[in-house]
Amino acid sequence: MSSPGAGKTTLLERTIRDLGHEISLSVLEGDQATNLDAERISAAGATVVQINTGTGCHLDAHMVAHGIEDLSPPPGAVVFIENVGNLVCPALFDLGERARVVIVSVTEGDDKPLKYPHMFRSADLLLINKIDLRAYVRFDIDRCMSHARGIKPDLETLTASAETGEGLAGWYEWIRRGMCN
C-alpha cells in the first residue's frame, strides 16, 4: 500500500526479476482504471490478475477472493496484492493478507505517518523507497521512522531503491522470512 507514485509497481517488477527464479510470485493488481501496471508485472515475469475498482478507492476481501480464484497461484507461492494507491482507504479493509507493507517514497515528505496514522498502525513493514533521490529532496529518514514507530512501536522498517537495487537485500530477506512463518 502507498500513495500513487511511491514505487509499488517498480518495487514489484524488480522483486519479480530478482526473485522470480527462486520463489513463485503472483500479483493481484488493484487500480481504479487501466491494466497498465498489470502489463508491467506480466512483462517482469509474474502471473497477474488486474482488479479495477472503478470509482472505488481500495480493494476489498470479496474482490481479492475472486482475484485469487482467477490467479490460481501454485502451492507455496507468494501473492502480492498491490492495492489502489492511497494512504487512507486501504488501511481500513482486511484482505486476508499475511502481512501489510506500506511504502513511502522520499519524494513525499517524512510526515506521512503523522498524516495517515491508521495506515502505519495497520502495517507490518514500512519500506522507505526511492532513497537514491534523497540528495535532491528534504526527507529525514530517521524522523519518518521515528514518527512511524511512535504510532506502532514494533513496526519493522527498511530503506531501499527499487530503481538502483540499494537496500533490496533486506526486502528480499523480509519476504523469505515471511514465507517461513
N, CA, C and O of each residue as an XYZ file, in Angstrom:
724
protein
N       0.852     -1.167      0.000
C       0.000      0.000      0.000
C       0.897      1.229      0.000
O       1.971      1.229      0.600
N       0.445      2.270     -0.677
C       1.190      3.522     -0.704
C       0.384      4.570     -1.429
O      -0.683      4.292     -1.977
N       0.908      5.779     -1.424
C       0.368      6.841     -2.268
C       0.687      6.515     -3.721
O       1.595      5.728     -3.991
N      -0.046      7.108     -4.659
C       0.337      6.937     -6.059
C       1.753      7.466     -6.281
O       2.104      8.531     -5.774
N       2.551      6.737     -7.024
C       3.882      7.201     -7.369
C       4.979      6.888     -6.364
O       6.125      7.290     -6.563
N       4.653      6.180     -5.292
C       5.681      5.849     -4.289
C       6.595      4.722     -4.763
O       7.670      4.517     -4.199
N       6.175      3.996     -5.791
C       7.038      2.956     -6.347
C       6.575      1.538     -6.107
O       7.388      0.616     -6.165
N       5.291      1.329     -5.838
C       4.769     -0.024     -5.608
C       5.053     -0.935     -6.798
O       5.617     -2.018     -6.639
N       4.667     -0.500     -7.964
C       4.798     -1.349     -9.149
C       6.264     -1.559     -9.514
O       6.652     -2.666     -9.890
N       7.074     -0.524     -9.410
C       8.503     -0.656     -9.705
C       9.158     -1.633     -8.737
O       9.986     -2.448     -9.142
N       8.788     -1.556     -7.451
C       9.326     -2.497     -6.472
C       8.912     -3.925     -6.814
O       9.729     -4.841     -6.726
N       7.663     -4.125     -7.198
C       7.219     -5.472     -7.576
C       7.944     -5.968     -8.818
O       8.364     -7.124     -8.866
N       8.098     -5.108     -9.827
C       8.819     -5.513    -11.037
C      10.234     -5.976    -10.694
O      10.680     -7.031    -11.147
N      10.923     -5.186     -9.900
C      12.306     -5.515     -9.529
C      12.352     -6.811     -8.724
O      13.220     -7.656     -8.942
N      11.414     -6.961     -7.795
C      11.343     -8.168     -6.965
C      11.107     -9.396     -7.827
O      11.744    -10.429     -7.622
N      10.212     -9.294     -8.775
C       9.911    -10.413     -9.674
C      11.152    -10.784    -10.493
O      11.478    -11.962    -10.641
N      11.825     -9.786    -11.013
C      13.019    -10.059    -11.824
C      14.140    -10.675    -10.981
O      14.871    -11.549    -11.448
N      14.266    -10.209     -9.733
C      15.363    -10.690     -8.892
C      15.056    -12.009     -8.188
O      15.963    -12.817     -7.988
N      13.801    -12.246     -7.809
C      13.457    -13.440     -7.025
C      12.601    -14.458     -7.769
O      12.406    -15.573     -7.284
N      12.093    -14.089     -8.934
C      11.169    -14.962     -9.653
C      11.727    -16.322    -10.015
O      10.963    -17.268    -10.212
N      13.037    -16.442    -10.108
C      13.677    -17.733    -10.402
C      13.741    -18.616     -9.153
O      13.902    -19.833     -9.254
N      13.615    -17.995     -7.979
C      13.767    -18.688     -6.704
C      12.427    -18.984     -6.025
O      12.261    -20.022     -5.384
N      11.478    -18.061     -6.173
C      10.184    -18.134     -5.495
C       9.091    -17.921     -6.529
O       9.224    -17.070     -7.408
N       8.010    -18.689     -6.428
C       6.866    -18.462     -7.300
C       6.130    -17.215     -6.816
O       5.611    -17.183     -5.700
N       6.090    -16.184     -7.671
C       5.485    -14.904     -7.318
C       4.295    -14.615     -8.226
O       4.376    -14.778     -9.443
N       3.203    -14.191     -7.627
C       1.999    -13.803     -8.360
C       1.519    -12.475     -7.803
O       1.855    -12.109     -6.676
N       0.726    -11.749     -8.599
C       0.290    -10.418     -8.186
C      -1.180    -10.206     -8.496
O      -1.646    -10.495     -9.598
N      -1.904     -9.696     -7.507
C      -3.230     -9.122     -7.728
C      -3.010     -7.626     -7.833
O      -2.533     -6.996     -6.889
N      -3.350     -7.065     -8.956
C      -3.054     -5.667     -9.258
C      -4.315     -4.827     -9.155
O      -5.211     -4.942     -9.992
N      -4.390     -3.977     -8.125
C      -5.554     -3.123     -7.927
C      -5.328     -1.726     -8.459
O      -4.279     -1.123     -8.230
N      -6.310     -1.219     -9.165
C      -6.268      0.143     -9.683
C      -7.697      0.561    -10.015
O      -8.576     -0.282    -10.191
N      -7.915      1.849    -10.098
C      -9.258      2.303    -10.447
C      -9.568      2.021    -11.910
O     -10.684      1.622    -12.242
N      -8.601      2.221    -12.778
C      -8.824      2.036    -14.212
C      -7.517      1.592    -14.865
O      -6.446      1.777    -14.286
N      -7.587      1.033    -16.016
C      -6.491      0.549    -16.864
C      -5.856     -0.734    -16.346
O      -6.048     -1.137    -15.198
N      -5.105     -1.348    -17.224
C      -4.316     -2.523    -16.868
C      -2.830     -2.251    -17.111
O      -2.057     -3.181    -17.341
N      -2.436     -0.995    -17.061
C      -1.050     -0.612    -17.348
C      -0.067     -1.263    -16.383
O       0.964     -1.785    -16.806
N      -0.381     -1.236    -15.085
C       0.530     -1.847    -14.115
C       0.549     -3.362    -14.265
O       1.602     -3.980    -14.110
N      -0.585     -3.964    -14.561
C      -0.627     -5.415    -14.773
C       0.243     -5.811    -15.964
O       0.889     -6.858    -15.938
N       0.264     -4.993    -16.992
C       1.119     -5.269    -18.144
C       2.591     -5.223    -17.750
O       3.385     -6.038    -18.218
N       2.957     -4.275    -16.890
C       4.336     -4.174    -16.410
C       4.714     -5.406    -15.586
O       5.805     -5.954    -15.739
N       3.802     -5.833    -14.715
C       4.043     -7.002    -13.869
C       4.196     -8.255    -14.727
O       5.088     -9.069    -14.490
N       3.339     -8.406    -15.706
C       3.406     -9.557    -16.600
C       4.723     -9.554    -17.375
O       5.363    -10.596    -17.519
N       5.124     -8.400    -17.868
C       6.385     -8.293    -18.611
C       7.585     -8.628    -17.729
O       8.613     -9.092    -18.224
N       7.455     -8.393    -16.421
C       8.541     -8.729    -15.490
C       8.624    -10.229    -15.246
O       9.651    -10.723    -14.779
N       7.539    -10.973    -15.562
C       7.597    -12.424    -15.467
C       6.679    -13.073    -14.453
O       6.824    -14.263    -14.174
N       5.738    -12.327    -13.891
C       4.832    -12.920    -12.895
C       3.428    -13.073    -13.461
O       3.015    -12.340    -14.360
N       2.719    -14.029    -12.918
C       1.303    -14.170    -13.220
C       0.582    -13.046    -12.495
O       0.865    -12.771    -11.329
N      -0.342    -12.403    -13.180
C      -1.024    -11.240    -12.614
C      -2.499    -11.257    -12.988
O      -2.871    -11.684    -14.081
N      -3.325    -10.792    -12.077
C      -4.742    -10.557    -12.341
C      -5.022     -9.104    -11.997
O      -4.708     -8.644    -10.899
N      -5.614     -8.387    -12.943
C      -5.982     -6.989    -12.751
C      -7.354     -6.909    -12.100
O      -8.286     -7.596    -12.516
N      -7.475     -6.068    -11.075
C      -8.763     -5.777    -10.448
C      -8.973     -4.274    -10.532
O      -8.265     -3.504     -9.884
N      -9.945     -3.859    -11.331
C     -10.273     -2.442    -11.437
C     -11.444     -2.132    -10.518
O     -12.450     -2.841    -10.515
N     -11.301     -1.065     -9.740
C     -12.317     -0.698     -8.748
C     -13.275      0.370     -9.247
O     -14.227      0.714     -8.546
N     -13.049      0.902    -10.438
C     -13.909      1.981    -10.930
C     -13.722      3.219    -10.069
O     -12.630      3.784    -10.012
N     -14.778      3.636     -9.406
C     -14.674      4.821     -8.555
C     -14.225      4.472     -7.141
O     -14.036      5.368     -6.319
N     -14.051      3.188     -6.844
C     -13.627      2.759     -5.513
C     -12.177      3.100     -5.236
O     -11.346      3.108     -6.144
N     -11.878      3.383     -3.972
C     -10.534      3.825     -3.596
C      -9.705      2.721     -2.957
O      -8.647      2.999     -2.394
N     -10.164      1.465     -3.032
C      -9.440      0.369     -2.380
C      -9.988     -0.966     -2.878
O     -11.072     -1.041     -3.457
N      -9.221     -1.993     -2.639
C      -9.704     -3.352     -2.855
C     -10.440     -3.806     -1.602
O     -10.212     -3.269     -0.518
N     -11.320     -4.788     -1.742
C     -11.963     -5.390     -0.572
C     -11.785     -6.901     -0.648
O     -11.335     -7.434     -1.663
N     -12.142     -7.584      0.435
C     -11.912     -9.031      0.524
C     -12.656     -9.798     -0.567
O     -12.141    -10.793     -1.077
N     -13.843     -9.358     -0.929
C     -14.616    -10.024     -1.977
C     -13.868     -9.957     -3.315
O     -13.761    -10.960     -4.022
N     -13.359     -8.784     -3.653
C     -12.593     -8.631     -4.896
C     -11.350     -9.514     -4.879
O     -11.025    -10.165     -5.872
N     -10.662     -9.528     -3.744
C      -9.433    -10.310     -3.624
C      -9.735    -11.804     -3.730
O      -8.993    -12.540     -4.381
N     -10.816    -12.257     -3.096
C     -11.180    -13.684     -3.174
C     -11.407    -14.112     -4.626
O     -10.934    -15.167     -5.048
N     -12.125    -13.296     -5.378
C     -12.340    -13.625     -6.793
C     -11.042    -13.536     -7.590
O     -10.803    -14.337     -8.494
N     -10.204    -12.555     -7.247
C      -8.921    -12.419     -7.923
C      -8.016    -13.613     -7.679
O      -7.325    -14.071     -8.590
N      -8.016    -14.116     -6.459
C      -7.212    -15.304     -6.120
C      -7.711    -16.517     -6.909
O      -6.911    -17.315     -7.399
N      -9.029    -16.651     -7.030
C      -9.575    -17.754     -7.840
C      -9.058    -17.670     -9.269
O      -8.622    -18.672     -9.838
N      -9.108    -16.472     -9.849
C      -8.642    -16.289    -11.226
C      -7.131    -16.475    -11.341
O      -6.638    -17.017    -12.331
N      -6.407    -16.026    -10.331
C      -4.948    -16.120    -10.330
C      -4.489    -17.564    -10.209
O      -3.543    -17.981    -10.877
N      -5.161    -18.321     -9.357
C      -4.852    -19.729     -9.133
C      -3.359    -19.966     -8.891
O      -2.717    -20.705     -9.638
N      -2.803    -19.333     -7.838
C      -1.372    -19.490     -7.587
C      -1.030    -20.911     -7.160
O      -1.844    -21.579     -6.522
N       0.165    -21.376     -7.504
C       0.570    -22.721     -7.085
C       0.814    -22.753     -5.572
O       1.050    -21.711     -4.962
N       0.757    -23.933     -4.972
C       1.053    -24.043     -3.533
C       2.436    -23.473     -3.216
O       3.396    -23.714     -3.947
N       2.526    -22.723     -2.132
C       3.790    -22.141     -1.709
C       4.144    -20.830     -2.379
O       5.184    -20.244     -2.079
N       3.293    -20.357     -3.286
C       3.578    -19.095     -3.980
C       3.407    -17.912     -3.031
O       2.623    -17.963     -2.083
N       4.147    -16.863     -3.303
C       3.942    -15.588     -2.636
C       3.027    -14.773     -3.543
O       3.326    -14.562     -4.718
N       1.919    -14.321     -2.985
C       0.974    -13.492     -3.738
C       1.031    -12.082     -3.175
O       0.722    -11.854     -2.006
N       1.426    -11.147     -4.013
C       1.422     -9.743     -3.640
C       0.089     -9.136     -4.048
O      -0.408     -9.405     -5.142
N      -0.485     -8.331     -3.188
C      -1.691     -7.580     -3.504
C      -1.276     -6.120     -3.586
O      -0.985     -5.498     -2.564
N      -1.247     -5.574     -4.783
C      -0.939     -4.154     -4.944
C      -2.257     -3.400     -4.912
O      -3.024     -3.414     -5.875
N      -2.505     -2.744     -3.789
C      -3.770     -2.051     -3.599
C      -3.783     -0.745     -4.380
O      -2.745     -0.288     -4.859
N      -4.950     -0.154     -4.503
C      -5.110      1.142     -5.141
C      -4.254      2.147     -4.370
O      -4.219      2.122     -3.140
N      -3.574      3.018     -5.085
C      -2.665      3.963     -4.448
C      -3.374      5.043     -3.648
O      -3.918      5.991     -4.213
N      -3.365      4.893     -2.329
C      -3.767      5.953     -1.410
C      -3.488      5.480      0.002
O      -3.430      4.278      0.261
N      -3.315      6.417      0.908
C      -2.929      6.085      2.279
C      -4.085      6.155      3.264
O      -3.858      6.196      4.473
N      -5.324      6.168      2.772
C      -6.471      6.245      3.669
C      -7.289      4.957      3.591
O      -7.240      4.137      4.508
N      -8.021      4.778      2.533
C      -8.996      3.686      2.430
C      -8.410      2.284      2.570
O      -8.987      1.479      3.302
N      -7.297      1.942      1.913
C      -6.805      0.568      2.011
C      -6.498      0.111      3.433
O      -6.561     -1.084      3.723
N      -6.169      1.037      4.316
C      -5.839      0.666      5.698
C      -7.042      0.105      6.441
O      -6.884     -0.620      7.423
N      -8.226      0.432      5.985
C      -9.445      0.090      6.720
C     -10.029     -1.268      6.366
O     -11.001     -1.697      6.987
N      -9.457     -1.954      5.379
C     -10.069     -3.172      4.878
C      -9.129     -4.367      4.984
O      -8.039     -4.368      4.411
N      -9.562     -5.378      5.720
C      -8.821     -6.628      5.857
C      -9.010     -7.434      4.579
O     -10.137     -7.757      4.203
N      -7.929     -7.751      3.926
C      -7.983     -8.520      2.680
C      -7.592     -9.974      2.891
O      -7.533    -10.751      1.938
N      -7.325    -10.340      4.138
C      -6.880    -11.693      4.422
C      -5.400    -11.880      4.197
O      -4.916    -13.011      4.140
N      -4.672    -10.779      4.068
C      -3.245    -10.863      3.805
C      -2.482    -11.297      5.047
O      -2.910    -11.051      6.174
N      -1.353    -11.943      4.823
C      -0.487    -12.387      5.923
C       0.280    -11.214      6.514
O       0.511    -11.168      7.723
N       0.674    -10.271      5.676
C       1.441     -9.117      6.131
C       1.085     -7.913      5.265
O       0.725     -8.039      4.095
N       1.199     -6.748      5.883
C       0.935     -5.492      5.179
C       2.201     -4.658      5.110
O       2.895     -4.462      6.107
N       2.482     -4.175      3.919
C       3.635     -3.324      3.688
C       3.125     -1.957      3.250
O       2.310     -1.859      2.333
N       3.602     -0.907      3.902
C       3.316      0.451      3.449
C       4.621      1.018      2.905
O       5.671      0.939      3.541
N       4.523      1.590      1.716
C       5.687      2.165      1.046
C       5.531      3.679      1.037
O       4.488      4.212      0.655
N       6.577      4.352      1.460
C       6.644      5.810      1.401
C       7.876      6.138      0.577
O       8.923      5.515      0.753
N       7.763      7.101     -0.313
C       8.953      7.494     -1.058
C       9.508      8.788     -0.477
O       8.773      9.588      0.103
N      10.801      8.981     -0.637
C      11.431     10.181     -0.090
C      10.924     11.450     -0.759
O      11.143     12.546     -0.244
N      10.261     11.322     -1.881
C       9.713     12.495     -2.572
C       8.404     12.975     -1.955
O       7.900     14.035     -2.328
N       7.843     12.205     -1.011
C       6.540     12.541     -0.439
C       6.597     13.369      0.837
O       5.628     14.057      1.158
N       7.675     13.324      1.555
C       7.756     14.012      2.837
C       7.765     13.023      3.983
O       7.088     11.996      3.938
N       8.540     13.340      5.016
C       8.725     12.413      6.132
C       7.611     12.462      7.169
O       7.694     11.789      8.197
N       6.575     13.247      6.915
C       5.473     13.383      7.867
C       4.286     12.458      7.573
O       3.265     12.544      8.255
N       4.398     11.592      6.589
C       3.268     10.729      6.212
C       2.711      9.901      7.373
O       1.492      9.759      7.473
N       3.555      9.347      8.255
C       2.974      8.603      9.380
C       2.075      9.467     10.275
O       1.077      8.983     10.808
N       2.427     10.720     10.432
C       1.607     11.609     11.259
C       0.294     11.953     10.569
O      -0.736     12.082     11.231
N       0.315     12.102      9.255
C      -0.877     12.468      8.494
C      -1.834     11.297      8.292
O      -3.047     11.491      8.203
N      -1.293     10.082      8.221
C      -2.099      8.893      7.932
C      -1.811      7.794      8.949
O      -1.361      6.713      8.568
N      -2.058      8.044     10.226
C      -1.630      7.102     11.269
C      -2.255      5.714     11.159
O      -1.602      4.724     11.488
N      -3.504      5.619     10.704
C      -4.131      4.301     10.645
C      -3.410      3.376      9.669
O      -3.296      2.174      9.913
N      -2.926      3.939      8.566
C      -2.188      3.134      7.589
C      -0.947      2.527      8.235
O      -0.655      1.347      8.037
N      -0.225      3.322      8.998
C       1.009      2.839      9.606
C       0.728      1.918     10.788
O       1.506      1.004     11.062
N      -0.367      2.151     11.480
C      -0.771      1.275     12.584
C      -1.153     -0.113     12.050
O      -0.956     -1.117     12.734
N      -1.690     -0.167     10.851
C      -2.135     -1.449     10.288
C      -1.022     -2.196      9.556
O      -1.215     -3.336      9.134
N       0.138     -1.563      9.402
C       1.233     -2.151      8.620
C       2.142     -3.016      9.479
O       2.258     -2.818     10.689
N       2.781     -3.974      8.833
C       3.813     -4.803      9.451
C       5.210     -4.316      9.093
O       6.171     -4.538      9.829
N       5.303     -3.648      7.946
C       6.591     -3.162      7.463
C       6.408     -1.798      6.815
O       5.475     -1.590      6.040
N       7.295     -0.878      7.135
C       7.424      0.396      6.430
C       8.659      0.295      5.566
O       9.763      0.089      6.068
N       8.474      0.441      4.265
C       9.599      0.452      3.336
C       9.702      1.861      2.761
O       8.797      2.329      2.070
N      10.803      2.522      3.053
C      11.041      3.859      2.515
C      11.793      3.682      1.204
O      12.928      3.206      1.184
N      11.149      4.068      0.115
C      11.633      3.820     -1.242
C      12.211      5.100     -1.856
O      12.031      6.202     -1.340
N      12.888      4.915     -2.938
C      13.496      5.995     -3.723
C      14.602      6.700     -2.942
O      14.793      7.909     -3.074
N      15.330      5.930     -2.125
C      16.397      6.554     -1.338
C      17.542      7.077     -2.220
O      18.379      7.853     -1.761
N      17.570      6.650     -3.475
C      18.561      7.183     -4.411
C      18.304      8.662     -4.712
O      19.175      9.341     -5.253
N      17.123      9.161     -4.368
C      16.780     10.564     -4.622
C      16.927     11.453     -3.383
O      16.631     12.646     -3.450
N      17.371     10.905     -2.277
C      17.374     11.669     -1.022
C      18.275     12.897     -1.064
O      18.046     13.830     -0.294
N      19.275     12.940     -1.913
C      20.135     14.126     -2.011
C      19.402     15.301     -2.669
O      19.860     16.441     -2.590
N      18.271     15.025     -3.314
C      17.556     16.054     -4.066
C      16.290     16.558     -3.381
O      15.656     17.496     -3.864
N      15.922     15.948     -2.274
C      14.686     16.328     -1.582
C      14.949     16.442     -0.085
O      15.938     15.919      0.429
N      14.055     17.128      0.595
C      14.147     17.204      2.058
C      13.317     16.073      2.641
O      12.087     16.130      2.655
N      13.989     15.070      3.111
C      13.329     13.916      3.722
C      14.283     13.352      4.760
O      15.393     12.929      4.436
N      13.844     13.350      6.002
C      14.661     12.830      7.084
C      14.202     11.401      7.373
O      13.144     11.192      7.968
N      14.991     10.432      6.954
C      14.634      9.023      7.113
C      14.429      8.672      8.577
O      13.454      8.004      8.922
N      15.323      9.108      9.431
C      15.190      8.802     10.863
C      13.916      9.405     11.446
O      13.246      8.770     12.260
N      13.580     10.623     11.038
C      12.357     11.263     11.541
C      11.113     10.505     11.067
O      10.181     10.301     11.845
N      11.092     10.091      9.813
C       9.951      9.318      9.299
C       9.793      8.022     10.084
O       8.690      7.664     10.497
N      10.908      7.323     10.285
C      10.859      6.071     11.052
C      10.419      6.324     12.488
O       9.655      5.540     13.050
N      10.890      7.400     13.078
C      10.505      7.743     14.446
C       9.012      8.042     14.539
O       8.341      7.587     15.465
N       8.492      8.807     13.578
C       7.045      9.084     13.539
C       6.264      7.774     13.437
O       5.279      7.571     14.146
N       6.714      6.893     12.553
C       6.014      5.620     12.347
C       6.058      4.755     13.604
O       5.052      4.152     13.980
N       7.204      4.693     14.244
C       7.323      3.877     15.460
C       6.606      4.511     16.645
O       6.274      3.819     17.608
N       6.363      5.817     16.586
C       5.538      6.461     17.599
C       4.090      6.000     17.509
O       3.360      6.001     18.500
N       3.694      5.612     16.319
C       2.335      5.104     16.079
C       2.274      3.607     16.327
O       1.309      3.102     16.902
N       3.314      2.897     15.889
C       3.378      1.439     16.064
C       4.814      1.071     16.435
O       5.660      0.907     15.555
N       5.090      0.942     17.722
C       6.474      0.731     18.184
C       7.184     -0.483     17.593
O       8.405     -0.453     17.437
N       6.464     -1.542     17.261
C       7.109     -2.746     16.733
C       7.131     -2.805     15.204
O       7.432     -3.852     14.632
N       6.817     -1.697     14.545
C       6.822     -1.656     13.082
C       8.235     -1.871     12.560
O       9.162     -1.158     12.943
N       8.391     -2.851     11.691
C       9.681     -3.070     11.041
C       9.876     -1.998      9.980
O       8.906     -1.543      9.372
N      11.115     -1.593      9.751
C      11.407     -0.566      8.756
C      12.597     -0.975      7.898
O      13.552     -1.595      8.366
N      12.504     -0.612      6.644
C      13.589     -0.828      5.689
C      13.696      0.389      4.784
O      12.722      1.119      4.599
N      14.865      0.606      4.226
C      15.044      1.622      3.195
C      15.556      0.923      1.943
O      16.309     -0.048      2.016
N      15.130      1.441      0.791
C      15.535      0.807     -0.460
C      15.340      1.755     -1.636
O      14.676      2.787     -1.534
N      15.931      1.373     -2.736
C      15.658      1.999     -4.024
C      15.316      0.883     -5.001
O      16.179      0.092     -5.383
N      14.065      0.826     -5.394
C      13.660     -0.184     -6.370
C      14.340      0.057     -7.712
O      14.504     -0.867     -8.509
N      14.729      1.290     -7.955
C      15.374      1.637     -9.217
C      16.823      1.153     -9.275
O      17.230      0.532    -10.257
N      17.605      1.435     -8.222
C      19.035      1.092     -8.240
C      19.338     -0.255     -7.588
O      20.393     -0.840     -7.832
N      18.420     -0.745     -6.765
C      18.645     -2.002     -6.052
C      19.211     -1.815     -4.655
O      19.293     -2.782     -3.897
N      19.604     -0.602     -4.294
C      20.144     -0.338     -2.962
C      19.122     -0.733     -1.895
O      17.961     -0.327     -1.958
N      19.559     -1.523     -0.922
C      18.700     -1.920      0.188
C      17.743     -3.066     -0.096
O      17.046     -3.512      0.816
N      17.685     -3.552     -1.315
C      16.714     -4.600     -1.639
C      17.038     -5.944     -1.003
O      16.146     -6.780     -0.858
N      18.277     -6.172     -0.624
C      18.621     -7.431      0.043
C      17.801     -7.583      1.323
O      17.345     -8.683      1.636
N      17.608     -6.493      2.066
C      16.791     -6.531      3.276
C      15.335     -6.832      2.972
O      14.687     -7.576      3.709
N      14.816     -6.265      1.900
C      13.440     -6.530      1.451
C      13.279     -7.997      1.073
O      12.295     -8.632      1.452
N      14.234     -8.533      0.336
C      14.148     -9.931     -0.081
C      14.238    -10.866      1.123
O      13.551    -11.886      1.173
N      15.074    -10.523      2.079
C      15.169    -11.331      3.300
C      13.856    -11.280      4.079
O      13.433    -12.287      4.645
N      13.215    -10.123      4.109
C      11.923     -9.983      4.789
C      10.883    -10.895      4.127
O      10.096    -11.545      4.816
N      10.882    -10.941      2.808
C       9.951    -11.827      2.083
C      10.250    -13.281      2.419
O       9.339    -14.039      2.748
N      11.499    -13.672      2.341
C      11.857    -15.070      2.636
C      11.477    -15.451      4.072
O      10.958    -16.541      4.312
N      11.738    -14.555      5.016
C      11.393    -14.813      6.422
C       9.880    -14.987      6.576
O       9.434    -15.830      7.355
N       9.106    -14.220      5.860
C       7.650    -14.312      5.910
C       7.124    -15.622      5.346
O       6.060    -16.096      5.746
N       7.862    -16.199      4.426
C       7.440    -17.475      3.844
C       7.566    -18.617      4.857
O       6.875    -19.631      4.755
N       8.442    -18.437      5.818
C       8.686    -19.484      6.814
C       7.750    -19.373      8.017
O       7.722    -20.278      8.851
N       6.994    -18.303      8.123
C       6.092    -18.104      9.261
C       4.683    -18.549      8.952
O       3.802    -18.448      9.806
